Structures are given as C-alpha cells and as structure tokens.
Amino acid sequence: DAMVIQNPRYQVTQFGKPVTLSCSQTLNHNVMYWYQQKSSQAPKLLFHYYDKDFNNEADTPDNFQSRRPNTSFCFLDIRSPGLGDAAMYLCATSRDRASQVNEQFFGPGTRLTVL
Amino acid sequence: QQQVKQSPQSLIVQKGGISIINCAYENTAFDYFPWYQQFPGKGPALLIAIRPDVSEKKEGRFTISFNKSAKQFSLHIMDSQPGDSATYFCAPNFVFGPGTRLSVLP
C-alpha cells in the first residue's frame, strides 16, 4: 500500500510557467518535507512542515513555495521555473522531527523537466 | 555544523564480498543515524538506523556501527549481492550525505 504518494510522477513545464507538485500521505504523520534531488546528487531539503508550522531552509530560493492545507496533503509551487530547477522532487514524511528518532518515509518522486 | 561527509564516493565489490561505507558528521546534536538505499528513479528507502546510545546494530546482512566520540558511523553489507547495487546515503537527523554508489559484480 502506497504511504507517500506523489503526483504527477513526471511533469514537463516551460521556462517561467508556474508548476505545482502534489504529495499526499496515508500515515497521518505530523511532518512533511520537500527535497530537491539533481542527478547524482544527494537530496537537498527545501522546507518542511511540522503540522501547520512552515520551516524554510535558509538557502531555498524564493521561487519555491509550499502549502499544506491539511495533514494529508502538501504542495510544492515553483513560481517561475528555470532550467536549473529541472530535478527530481521528493516528498517525505515522519511522525515527528528527526530529534525524536523517527523513520522518514519517501515518496517515489516527481521528475520535473523544464523546456 | 551541518556538514555530512561520506566515503568512498563509489565502491565496486564482488558478489559475496563485504561493502563498507563510512559517514562523518560535525553536529554533536545529531541523535538519529540512518542509512538510506536509493535505486535509480526511486525515492530513498530506510535501510537501517541506530540511536546514539547503541554502538552497533545488525539487521540481516546489514550492520551499522556508531562511534560517537569520532562522530562517525558506518554501514557494512555482508555477502553483497548484485541486487544491492544502488546509491547509499547516510542522513543523520535527515541531513543527507553526498551518497556512495555501490556496484556489486556478479
């Protein structure tokens, strides 16, 4: 049974055209994360929500925004995608923050192509 | 303080051999030490994790060793199989290392 679901799996957008990626979870976890992973690189944390509390990483560009309308869903909005934003975007969840020794569950990712 | 390093960057092992991947971190506040396995086109999946009050944990062919004073922990894969070929990430407190690409030759 899928626990962290990402839609779509593949997304193609045009340079500068806003795009939204979706993540949903069936685990009822408090924390949801968005990572960007470029080819042959480690996942890079963009931001996370602890319940409704939004936590942005210091080096996340303003071009990236997120919304969490309820416990189950979280969205990643890229306002004006550039060619450098082409990557795999990974959504993850955990029951609590890392300091509480929690497993982090990842979705399959959405591969974004920017033309 | 958030820097996480892994070595080696890539590793080639014969089937049946032992694969060893090391992770070093700087932040002494870290208290969760997992290893993730990622196959191409897939999201990372937790392989094994350890808490700082334990020095070693074994799950099947996978062992994680932790050295708190040295701020290092390692992954040992015994009897490595071609199906273990993947990229492995350490991610203390969810801060990912750069990854190690493991290839197990048949």
Chai-1 contact restraints between the chains, C-beta under 6 A:
chainA,res_idxA,chainB,res_idxB,connection_type,confidence,min_distance_angstrom,max_distance_angstrom,comment,restraint_id
A,A42,B,F89,contact,1.0,0.0,6.0,A-B,restraint_1
A,A42,B,F96,contact,1.0,0.0,6.0,A-B,restraint_2
A,A42,B,P98,contact,1.0,0.0,6.0,A-B,restraint_3
A,A42,B,G99,contact,1.0,0.0,6.0,A-B,restraint_4
A,P43,B,F96,contact,1.0,0.0,6.0,A-B,restraint_5
A,L90,B,G43,contact,1.0,0.0,6.0,A-B,restraint_6
A,A98,B,Y32,contact,1.0,0.0,6.0,A-B,restraint_7
A,A98,B,N93,contact,1.0,0.0,6.0,A-B,restraint_8
A,A98,B,F94,contact,1.0,0.0,6.0,A-B,restraint_9
A,S99,B,D31,contact,1.0,0.0,6.0,A-B,restraint_10
A,V101,B,Y32,contact,1.0,0.0,6.0,A-B,restraint_11
A,V101,B,R51,contact,1.0,0.0,6.0,A-B,restraint_12
A,E103,B,L46,contact,1.0,0.0,6.0,A-B,restraint_13
A,Q104,B,F94,contact,1.0,0.0,6.0,A-B,restraint_14
A,F106,B,G43,contact,1.0,0.0,6.0,A-B,restraint_15
A,F106,B,P44,contact,1.0,0.0,6.0,A-B,restraint_16
A,G107,B,G43,contact,1.0,0.0,6.0,A-B,restraint_17
A,P108,B,G43,contact,1.0,0.0,6.0,A-B,restraint_18
A,G109,B,G43,contact,1.0,0.0,6.0,A-B,restraint_19
